[in-house]
Structures are given as structure tokens and as C-alpha cells.
């Protein structure tokens, strides 16, 4: 299975990014660019083909391409992001995505960020958050339900996105911070709780059988390695000031399922 990661370079205006749960700190743009390059290199070393789009100087959050679309085997759904300032980011992603999938669109009154969507097989969990409303969940459920996906809502509290608080790390295993979400919809999966000292450690990116984590969560890494997981870490310190995780910097597409 060949995976492709659509990424976008860091905007020089990233210091003007949207923030919901973090106090604003100065971001070293050159360091953020270097960290994003190391992130791309990590994915490439894991066998992922990188499609890197140029920076969007006037769109501070544009590096976080995950929020722009929800990609499944059959289609790509362009979201209507919860922060109006971010919605122009979709324009330059439609063409690259359309090379891999037919494209559909969410529309008002629906709002939805891709970071609120966790796919585990044929199940799709959608976080109800500050960025994703119930209309966004309902519209995505209607679109993906036509392709036999089971789409379920999850209440999010205390963090930006659903995937700030949970992520898939194996076929039947989810890494979770249960203080930030209602875990009841996740029953049936094995849940591994992140250490309390690292509440944001639940955002991980699974590439084949490797779990990619930010380097700033050593206790989460140690916990997973004790459980037998293969873990790779990347330094995300500057990007984390913009509320980034390891999932939000890429849109992962399975090339073997191109339509």
C-alpha cells in the first residue's frame, strides 16, 4: 500500500494563527519551517510519498492541511472550517485532492474541521467542538453514510479538536485523554490513557505500524514502547505554539484506492 501525504509549507505569517486554548507565544518561523521539514522527512522515511504545496503567505494556519478535508477511500470532503479566517485555505487544496478522489463540499450552516474527524476502519467519529457543529456532523454523516460508513458524534471539551484528545494507534487501539472527550462512543476499542502530565499526548499519527509522536511527550512514548508499540518522535515545539499536533500537518491518502 503506497501512502501519499499532501502537506503545505509553513506560512511566514504563522504568528497570526488562530488560537483557542493556548496563550499566544512568539513562534520562530525559521525553526517552525525546519521542524515541518523534519516532519515531512520522518513520513518519507516511513515510506510515505510527500506532495508538498507552497506556503500561503496570507493564510497563517494553512500548514495545517488536515482541517481542510476529510479523505476516505471513495471521496474527499472539503470542510467548511469553524474559523472563517481559515476557509480560503481550501481553494489551493481542491486541485491536488481531486487528483486522488472525487471531491464533495460541506456548506453553511455546517462547520467542521478535519481535526475533529477520526476514522477507524468503516467507523468515523466526529468531534462536536468549538470548530465543528452538529450541522457539520449531520452533513458529513449523510455524505459518508452513502458509502456505508458508520458516523458517530463525540462530545469534545477542553481542547481544540477530537484528535487533540484521541487517535488510532493500532487496528483496535485508541490513545486517549478521557478528560477532554466523552469516551463512551469509543467502547469496544482498547483505550490507552495518556499520562496526566502530558494531556496533549493523545494526538498521534499512525503510519503502518509506527506511531509518530511529538518529542515533547516522553512519558507517552515510554508508555507505548512498554506496550510494544514502535514509536518515532519529531520536534514540534514551535508548531505546537499554534496548537499543532502530528496529524494536522498532512492529509494522508492511500494511492491504491485512487478513483
Order of alpha helices (4+ residues) and beta strands (2+ residues): beta-alpha-beta-beta-beta-alpha-beta-beta-beta-alpha-beta-alpha-beta-beta-beta-beta-beta-alpha-beta-alpha-beta
